[in-house]
Amino acid sequence: MLRTCSRAALPRGSVQAGTSYSLSSSTPRRTVTTTTVENHSNENNDDLPLSGIRVLEMGQLIAGPFAGQLLGQFGAEVIKVEPPKTGDPLRVWRELDVDGTSPWFRSIGRNKKSVTIDLRQLEGRELVRKLATKCDVLLENFKPGTLEKWKLGPADLHPYNPSLIFTRVSGYGQTGPWAPRPGYASVCEAESGFRYINGFVDPETEGLSGPPVRPNISLGDSVAGLHAAFGTASIVLALLKRQRAQSQGSGLEKGVTVDVSIVESMLNLMEGVIPEYDRMKKTRGPSGSSVTGIVPTNAYPCLPDPGETPSDNPSSSSSAYVVIGGNGDSIYKRLMNAIGREDLTGYKYEQNIQRVARKDEIEDAIVAWTSTRTVSEVVEHMNKAGVPVGRVASVKEVVGNEQLVARGAVRDVWVDSPGGGQEGWNVKMPGTFPVLDGVDSRPKWAGPNLGQHTEEVLKEYVGLTQQEINRLRKEGIVG
């Protein structure tokens, strides 16, 4: 359970635009104008579902910060820890505004307080440790083991704050043989099978005829952030809001209506598309298997593994593909060194914005290297170099994936026979995510047969007798 804090106990921030302070009270009075946000005369931050929850955001780029964005959007106080001087790399990704900051970061960093701390320094880590003792949630998306190395993992912080909730986002999870691997969203989309069903179809094999197509957003990061922030979001928010109303005795102890639309849910995933259009009047279009303004991250052709036939993997009839995410500055250097192209490193390639200007020569160099090697060779080579890589997996490969098997991510669930002398059967399906300590991720049962629980529910919750149920069934009222 989240630990709710008294608002009086929360530190007051500096005065911000759109907020004025009464001389007779330390409580801020909202005076929102149309120059800051839309005018909501009845808006009160104390009424938001996560009001009183303090979150320590330790992470960068997209997945963790997207989760923090959502938490902050619904009232949590989000304290974002960033490295001094450079800050979150997302600040200078893609289009830059007149002040040199990405509009994308303006969007994903909304409702947060930025604190710069150097985690490489012992004293910096001690500051974070003290911050964590005052927070309800610690949100991070570092490579697994990083916080433990810094003595900031759960075992290190729980003695000081036993109720601290750790929310951890990573490529492959905290356990399993692939846990140590770097895993960008693009790579994990490939390994999950998502990329495989978003390619161009080969009419002969019905597999991929070319590289898979990705949406021109970091979908995996955003979806992971959504899972990290809320899980079953609408229900959690509604219950928290109702719980707060009951504890305050406000007379609002009733269920709230949660209004979710598909278009707005998808709009929530569109990262920097809208603010970039607003400030630069640029419309981001499709980008094939890469992503606009970030280099290199793409699907690259390889030779199929020996002995692999189209029946094993339809995409292997002529070529196979891997996704390589080499867009991090240090990762890019490791990638170029790994493929023997040190000539494409140095000050001309140091930052993403410089690599974007030289995209063609970088991509051509990677393709020239991967296209002469098998999928397994490329994956092994990249893993040794510490470069995020993932094969474009079909569902057959997903089901047999050693990482997913070790994590119990794909489960066999029993389906009862609907009758007629037939036997039941097992069906494979994803487990329940994210994984929580003490919570079994296995589905309890598959979708029930029609009317399977009618009697059980009517008897237990309505109090009907078998005779009454028989009558209702005879009259066609129940089945």
C-alpha positions as CSV (number, residue, x, y, z in Angstrom):
1,M,0.0,0.0,0.0
2,L,1.2,3.5,-0.7
3,R,1.9,5.6,2.3
4,T,0.0,8.8,2.2
5,C,1.6,11.9,3.7
6,S,0.0,14.8,5.5
7,R,0.0,17.8,3.2
8,A,1.4,19.9,6.1
9,A,4.4,17.6,6.2
10,L,5.3,18.2,2.6
11,P,7.9,20.8,1.8
12,R,6.6,23.9,0.1
13,G,8.1,24.6,-3.2
14,S,8.9,27.9,-4.7
15,V,6.1,30.1,-6.1
16,Q,5.3,29.2,-9.6
17,A,3.4,30.9,-12.4
18,G,-0.3,30.6,-11.9
19,T,-0.1,30.2,-8.1
20,S,-0.5,33.0,-5.6
21,Y,0.0,32.9,-1.8
22,S,-2.4,34.5,0.7
23,L,-0.7,36.5,3.4
24,S,-3.0,35.0,6.0
25,S,-2.4,31.4,5.1
26,S,0.6,29.2,4.0
27,T,-1.8,27.3,1.7
28,P,-1.4,28.2,-2.0
29,R,-4.5,29.6,-3.7
30,R,-4.9,28.7,-7.3
31,T,-5.2,31.6,-9.7
32,V,-4.6,29.9,-13.0
33,T,-4.7,32.0,-16.1
34,T,-5.2,31.0,-19.7
35,T,-1.5,31.9,-20.3
36,T,-0.3,29.0,-18.2
37,V,-2.8,26.1,-18.4
38,E,-6.5,25.9,-19.2
39,N,-8.7,27.6,-16.6
40,H,-10.2,25.1,-14.2
41,S,-11.9,27.1,-11.5
42,N,-12.7,24.1,-9.3
43,E,-9.3,22.5,-9.6
44,N,-7.6,21.7,-6.3
45,N,-4.3,19.7,-6.3
46,D,-5.2,18.2,-2.9
47,D,-8.2,16.5,-4.5
48,L,-6.0,14.6,-7.1
49,P,-5.9,10.8,-6.5
50,L,-2.1,10.7,-5.7
51,S,-2.0,14.0,-3.7
52,G,0.3,13.4,-0.7
53,I,2.4,10.8,-2.4
54,R,6.1,11.6,-2.9
55,V,8.1,10.0,-5.7
56,L,11.8,9.9,-6.1
57,E,12.5,9.6,-9.8
58,M,15.9,8.1,-10.6
59,G,16.2,7.5,-14.3
60,Q,16.5,9.1,-17.6
61,L,15.2,9.2,-21.2
62,I,11.7,7.7,-21.5
63,A,10.4,4.7,-19.6
64,G,11.0,5.7,-16.0
65,P,10.4,9.4,-16.6
66,F,7.2,8.6,-18.5
67,A,5.9,6.8,-15.4
68,G,6.9,9.7,-13.3
69,Q,5.0,12.0,-15.7
70,L,1.9,10.0,-15.1
71,L,2.3,10.0,-11.4
72,G,2.8,13.7,-11.3
73,Q,-0.1,14.3,-13.6
74,F,-2.4,12.8,-11.0
75,G,-1.1,14.7,-8.0
76,A,2.1,13.0,-6.8
77,E,5.1,15.2,-5.8
78,V,7.8,13.9,-8.2
79,I,11.4,14.7,-7.4
80,K,13.6,14.1,-10.4
81,V,17.3,13.4,-9.8
82,E,19.5,14.5,-12.7
83,P,23.3,14.6,-13.2
84,P,24.7,18.1,-12.9
85,K,25.6,20.0,-16.1
86,T,24.1,17.6,-18.6
87,G,20.8,16.6,-16.9
88,D,18.5,14.0,-18.5
89,P,19.8,13.3,-22.1
90,L,16.2,13.8,-23.3
91,R,16.6,17.5,-22.7
92,V,18.6,17.7,-25.9
93,W,16.9,14.9,-28.0
94,R,15.2,15.6,-31.3
95,E,13.9,19.1,-32.0
96,L,15.4,21.8,-29.7
97,D,13.5,25.0,-28.7
98,V,15.0,28.5,-28.7
99,D,16.5,27.8,-25.3
100,G,18.2,24.7,-26.5
101,T,15.8,22.3,-24.6
102,S,13.7,19.7,-26.3
103,P,10.0,20.4,-26.2
104,W,9.7,16.6,-25.7
105,F,11.4,17.0,-22.4
106,R,9.1,19.8,-21.5
107,S,6.2,17.5,-21.9
108,I,7.6,14.4,-20.2
109,G,9.1,16.5,-17.4
110,R,5.8,18.2,-16.5
111,N,4.8,18.4,-12.8
112,K,8.3,17.5,-11.6
113,K,10.9,19.1,-9.4
114,S,14.4,18.8,-10.9
115,V,17.3,18.1,-8.4
116,T,20.8,17.7,-9.7
117,I,23.0,15.2,-7.8
118,D,26.1,13.4,-9.0
119,L,25.5,9.8,-8.2
120,R,29.1,9.0,-9.0
121,Q,30.1,10.7,-5.8
122,L,29.7,9.1,-2.4
123,E,28.2,12.2,-0.9
124,G,25.8,12.5,-3.8
125,R,24.5,8.9,-3.2
126,E,24.2,9.8,0.5
127,L,21.9,12.7,-0.4
128,V,19.8,10.3,-2.5
129,R,19.6,7.9,0.4
130,K,18.3,10.7,2.7
131,L,15.8,11.7,0.1
132,A,14.6,8.2,-0.2
133,T,13.8,8.0,3.5
134,K,11.3,10.9,2.9
135,C,9.6,9.4,-0.1
136,D,6.8,6.8,-0.7
137,V,8.0,5.6,-4.0
138,L,11.4,5.2,-5.7
139,L,11.1,5.0,-9.5
140,E,14.2,3.9,-11.5
141,N,15.0,2.6,-14.9
142,F,18.7,1.9,-14.6
143,K,20.4,-1.3,-15.8
144,P,19.6,-4.0,-13.2
145,G,22.3,-4.1,-10.5
146,T,23.2,-0.4,-10.8
147,L,21.4,0.8,-7.7
148,E,22.8,-2.2,-5.8
149,K,26.3,-1.2,-6.9
150,W,25.7,2.3,-5.5
151,K,24.3,0.8,-2.2
152,L,20.9,2.3,-3.1
153,G,19.0,-0.9,-3.7
154,P,16.0,-2.2,-1.7
155,A,18.2,-4.0,0.8
156,D,20.1,-0.8,1.4
157,L,17.2,1.6,1.8
158,H,14.5,-0.5,3.4
159,P,16.2,-0.4,6.8
160,Y,15.8,3.4,6.7
161,N,12.3,3.5,5.1
162,P,10.6,0.1,5.4
163,S,7.5,1.2,3.5
164,L,9.4,2.6,0.5
165,I,8.0,1.2,-2.8
166,F,10.5,0.4,-5.4
167,T,9.3,0.6,-9.0
168,R,11.9,-0.7,-11.4
169,V,11.8,-0.5,-15.1
170,S,14.3,-2.4,-17.2
171,G,14.6,-4.1,-20.6
172,Y,14.2,-7.7,-19.4
173,G,13.4,-7.5,-15.7
174,Q,15.5,-7.9,-12.6
175,T,15.9,-11.7,-12.8
176,G,16.6,-14.3,-15.5
177,P,19.6,-14.9,-17.7
178,W,19.0,-11.7,-19.7
179,A,18.6,-9.4,-16.8
180,P,22.1,-7.9,-17.1
181,R,21.7,-7.1,-20.8
182,P,21.1,-3.5,-21.8
183,G,17.7,-3.4,-23.3
184,Y,16.3,-0.4,-25.1
185,A,12.6,-0.3,-26.0
186,S,13.3,-0.9,-29.7
187,V,15.2,-4.1,-28.9
188,C,12.5,-5.3,-26.4
189,E,9.8,-4.6,-29.0
190,A,11.7,-6.9,-31.3
191,E,12.2,-9.7,-28.8
192,S,8.5,-9.6,-27.7
193,G,7.2,-10.3,-31.1
194,F,5.7,-6.9,-31.6
195,R,8.0,-5.9,-34.4
196,Y,7.4,-9.2,-36.2
197,I,3.7,-8.5,-36.7
198,N,4.4,-5.0,-37.9
199,G,6.4,-5.7,-41.0
200,F,5.8,-6.1,-44.7
201,V,4.4,-9.6,-45.5
202,D,6.1,-12.0,-47.9
203,P,3.2,-13.5,-49.9
204,E,5.0,-16.8,-50.3
205,T,6.0,-17.5,-46.7
206,E,3.6,-15.0,-44.9
207,G,6.7,-14.0,-42.9
208,L,8.6,-10.8,-43.2
209,S,9.8,-9.8,-46.6
210,G,11.9,-6.9,-45.3
211,P,12.8,-5.2,-42.1
212,P,10.0,-4.8,-39.6
213,V,8.1,-1.5,-39.3
214,R,8.1,0.4,-36.0
215,P,5.8,3.2,-35.0
216,N,7.8,6.4,-35.0
217,I,7.6,6.8,-31.2
218,S,9.2,4.9,-28.4
219,L,6.2,2.8,-27.8
220,G,7.8,0.1,-25.6
221,D,9.2,2.8,-23.2
222,S,5.8,4.5,-22.9
223,V,3.9,1.3,-22.3
224,A,6.4,0.2,-19.7
225,G,6.1,3.5,-18.0
226,L,2.4,3.2,-18.0
227,H,2.7,-0.2,-16.3
228,A,5.2,1.1,-13.8
229,A,3.0,4.1,-12.8
230,F,-0.3,2.5,-12.4
231,G,-0.7,-1.1,-13.6
232,T,-4.5,-1.3,-13.8
233,A,-4.5,2.5,-13.9
234,S,-8.1,3.6,-13.8
235,I,-9.0,1.3,-10.9
236,V,-6.0,2.3,-8.8
237,L,-6.7,6.0,-9.3
238,A,-10.4,5.6,-8.5
239,L,-9.7,3.6,-5.3
240,L,-7.1,6.1,-4.1
241,K,-9.4,9.0,-4.6
242,R,-12.3,7.3,-2.8
243,Q,-10.0,6.3,0.0
244,R,-8.8,9.9,0.5
245,A,-12.4,11.2,0.5
246,Q,-13.4,8.7,3.1
247,S,-10.4,9.4,5.4
248,Q,-11.1,13.2,5.2
249,G,-14.8,12.7,6.0
250,S,-15.6,15.0,3.1
251,G,-18.9,13.4,2.3
252,L,-17.6,12.3,-1.0
253,E,-17.4,8.6,-0.1
254,K,-18.7,7.4,-3.4
255,G,-17.2,5.7,-6.4
256,V,-15.9,8.0,-9.0
257,T,-16.4,7.8,-12.7
258,V,-13.2,7.1,-14.7
259,D,-13.6,8.3,-18.3
260,V,-11.1,6.6,-20.6
261,S,-11.2,7.0,-24.4
262,I,-9.1,5.0,-26.8
263,V,-8.0,8.1,-28.8
264,E,-6.9,9.9,-25.6
265,S,-5.1,6.8,-24.4
266,M,-3.2,6.7,-27.7
267,L,-2.6,10.4,-27.6
268,N,-0.9,9.9,-24.2
269,L,1.8,7.8,-25.9
270,M,2.7,10.4,-28.6
271,E,5.7,11.7,-26.6
272,G,7.1,14.8,-28.3
273,V,5.0,14.8,-31.5
274,I,2.6,17.6,-30.4
275,P,5.0,20.0,-28.6
276,E,7.5,19.6,-31.5
277,Y,4.7,20.5,-34.0
278,D,3.6,23.4,-31.9
279,R,7.0,25.0,-31.6
280,M,8.6,24.0,-34.9
281,K,5.6,23.3,-37.1
282,K,7.1,19.9,-38.1
283,T,4.9,17.0,-38.7
284,R,6.6,13.7,-37.9
285,G,5.8,11.0,-40.5
286,P,6.6,7.3,-40.9
287,S,10.2,6.2,-40.7
288,G,10.3,2.6,-41.6
289,S,12.3,0.5,-39.2
290,S,14.2,3.4,-37.7
291,V,13.0,6.4,-35.7
292,T,13.3,10.0,-36.8
293,G,16.1,12.1,-35.3
294,I,17.8,9.3,-33.3
295,V,20.9,7.5,-34.8
296,P,21.6,4.6,-34.9
297,T,18.6,2.6,-34.0
298,N,17.2,0.3,-36.7
299,A,16.6,-3.2,-38.0
300,Y,19.6,-4.6,-39.8
301,P,19.7,-7.6,-42.2
302,C,21.6,-10.7,-41.3
303,L,22.2,-14.1,-42.7
304,P,19.8,-16.8,-41.4
305,D,21.2,-19.1,-38.8
306,P,22.5,-22.4,-40.2
307,G,19.8,-25.1,-40.5
308,E,17.0,-22.6,-40.0
309,T,14.2,-23.1,-42.6
310,P,11.2,-20.9,-43.4
311,S,9.0,-23.3,-41.4
312,D,11.1,-22.6,-38.3
313,N,11.1,-18.8,-39.0
314,P,9.3,-17.6,-42.1
315,S,11.5,-14.5,-42.2
316,S,14.6,-16.6,-42.8
317,S,13.9,-17.7,-46.4
318,S,16.3,-15.0,-47.7
319,S,17.4,-12.9,-44.8
320,A,16.8,-12.3,-41.1
321,Y,16.9,-9.2,-39.1
322,V,18.1,-7.9,-35.8
323,V,17.3,-4.6,-34.1
324,I,20.3,-2.7,-32.7
325,G,19.9,0.2,-30.4
326,G,23.2,2.1,-30.6
327,N,21.9,5.6,-30.0
328,G,23.4,6.2,-26.5
329,D,26.7,8.1,-26.9
330,S,28.9,5.6,-25.1
331,I,27.0,2.7,-26.6
332,Y,27.5,4.1,-30.1
333,K,31.3,4.1,-29.5
334,R,31.2,0.4,-28.4
335,L,29.1,-0.5,-31.4
336,M,31.5,1.2,-33.9
337,N,34.5,-0.4,-32.2
338,A,32.8,-3.8,-32.3
339,I,32.2,-3.7,-36.1
340,G,35.7,-2.3,-36.7
341,R,34.6,1.2,-37.7
342,E,36.5,3.3,-35.2
343,D,36.8,5.8,-38.0
344,L,33.2,6.7,-37.4
345,T,33.8,7.8,-33.9
346,G,35.3,11.0,-32.5
347,Y,34.1,14.5,-32.1
348,K,32.1,14.5,-35.3
349,Y,30.0,11.6,-34.0
350,E,30.0,12.3,-30.3
351,Q,26.4,13.3,-29.8
352,N,23.2,12.2,-31.3
353,I,22.5,15.5,-33.2
354,Q,25.9,15.0,-35.0
355,R,25.1,11.4,-35.9
356,V,21.8,12.4,-37.3
357,A,23.6,14.6,-39.8
358,R,25.7,11.5,-40.8
359,K,23.0,8.9,-40.7
360,D,23.5,7.4,-44.1
361,E,27.2,6.6,-43.6
362,I,26.6,5.2,-40.2
363,E,23.7,3.0,-41.3
364,D,25.6,1.8,-44.3
365,A,28.5,0.7,-42.2
366,I,26.3,-1.3,-39.8
367,V,24.4,-3.0,-42.7
368,A,27.7,-3.9,-44.4
369,W,28.8,-5.6,-41.2
370,T,25.6,-7.4,-40.2
371,S,24.7,-8.6,-43.7
372,T,27.7,-10.9,-43.8
373,R,27.0,-12.5,-40.4
374,T,24.2,-14.7,-39.0
375,V,21.6,-13.6,-36.5
376,S,23.3,-15.5,-33.7
377,E,26.7,-14.2,-34.6
378,V,25.5,-10.6,-34.5
379,V,23.6,-11.1,-31.2
380,E,26.6,-12.8,-29.6
381,H,29.0,-10.1,-30.8
382,M,26.7,-7.2,-29.7
383,N,26.1,-8.7,-26.3
384,K,29.8,-9.1,-25.7
385,A,30.2,-5.5,-26.6
386,G,27.4,-4.3,-24.3
387,V,25.3,-3.0,-27.2
388,P,21.5,-3.5,-27.0
389,V,20.5,-6.1,-29.6
390,G,17.5,-8.3,-30.3
391,R,16.4,-10.6,-33.0
392,V,13.1,-9.9,-34.7
393,A,11.3,-12.8,-33.2
394,S,8.2,-14.7,-34.4
395,V,5.7,-15.9,-31.9
396,K,7.3,-19.4,-32.0
397,E,10.6,-17.8,-30.9
398,V,8.9,-15.8,-28.2
399,V,7.2,-18.8,-26.6
400,G,10.6,-20.6,-26.5
401,N,12.6,-17.6,-25.4
402,E,14.8,-18.6,-22.5
403,Q,14.5,-15.3,-20.7
404,L,10.7,-15.3,-20.9
405,V,10.6,-19.0,-19.8
406,A,12.8,-18.2,-16.8
407,R,10.6,-15.3,-15.8
408,G,7.4,-17.3,-16.2
409,A,6.2,-14.6,-18.6
410,V,4.3,-17.1,-20.8
411,R,2.0,-19.4,-18.8
412,D,0.0,-22.5,-19.5
413,V,-3.5,-22.0,-18.2
414,W,-6.1,-24.8,-18.0
415,V,-9.4,-24.4,-19.9
416,D,-12.3,-26.4,-18.6
417,S,-14.3,-28.4,-21.2
418,P,-17.7,-26.9,-21.9
419,G,-19.1,-30.4,-21.6
420,G,-20.2,-33.1,-24.1
421,G,-17.5,-35.6,-23.0
422,Q,-14.6,-33.4,-24.2
423,E,-11.5,-33.0,-22.1
424,G,-10.0,-29.7,-21.1
425,W,-6.8,-28.3,-22.5
426,N,-4.0,-25.9,-21.7
427,V,-3.6,-22.6,-23.5
428,K,-0.4,-20.4,-23.4
429,M,-0.9,-16.8,-22.5
430,P,1.1,-13.9,-21.0
431,G,1.4,-13.8,-17.3
432,T,0.4,-10.8,-15.2
433,F,2.8,-7.8,-15.4
434,P,4.5,-6.0,-13.7
435,V,5.9,-8.6,-11.3
436,L,5.3,-7.8,-7.6
437,D,6.9,-9.4,-4.6
438,G,4.6,-12.0,-3.0
439,V,2.1,-11.8,-5.9
440,D,1.8,-14.9,-8.2
441,S,2.0,-13.7,-11.8
442,R,0.2,-16.8,-13.1
443,P,-3.4,-16.2,-14.4
444,K,-5.8,-17.8,-12.0
445,W,-7.9,-19.2,-14.8
446,A,-8.6,-18.8,-18.5
447,G,-11.8,-17.1,-19.7
448,P,-14.6,-19.2,-18.3
449,N,-17.2,-21.0,-20.2
450,L,-20.5,-19.3,-20.7
451,G,-22.4,-19.3,-17.4
452,Q,-19.8,-21.3,-15.7
453,H,-20.0,-19.4,-12.4
454,T,-23.7,-18.5,-12.4
455,E,-24.8,-20.7,-9.6
456,E,-21.7,-20.0,-7.5
457,V,-22.2,-16.2,-7.7
458,L,-25.9,-16.2,-7.3
459,K,-25.7,-18.4,-4.2
460,E,-22.8,-16.6,-2.6
461,Y,-23.6,-13.0,-3.3
462,V,-27.3,-12.9,-3.9
463,G,-28.3,-15.7,-1.5
464,L,-30.5,-17.6,-4.0
465,T,-31.3,-21.2,-3.4
466,Q,-30.8,-24.0,-5.9
467,Q,-34.5,-24.1,-6.4
468,E,-34.7,-20.5,-7.2
469,I,-31.9,-20.7,-9.6
470,N,-33.5,-23.7,-11.4
471,R,-36.6,-21.7,-11.8
472,L,-34.8,-18.7,-13.2
473,R,-32.9,-21.0,-15.6
474,K,-36.1,-22.7,-16.7
475,E,-37.7,-19.3,-17.4
476,G,-34.6,-18.3,-19.4
477,I,-33.7,-15.6,-16.9
478,V,-30.3,-17.1,-16.1
479,G,-28.3,-19.6,-18.1
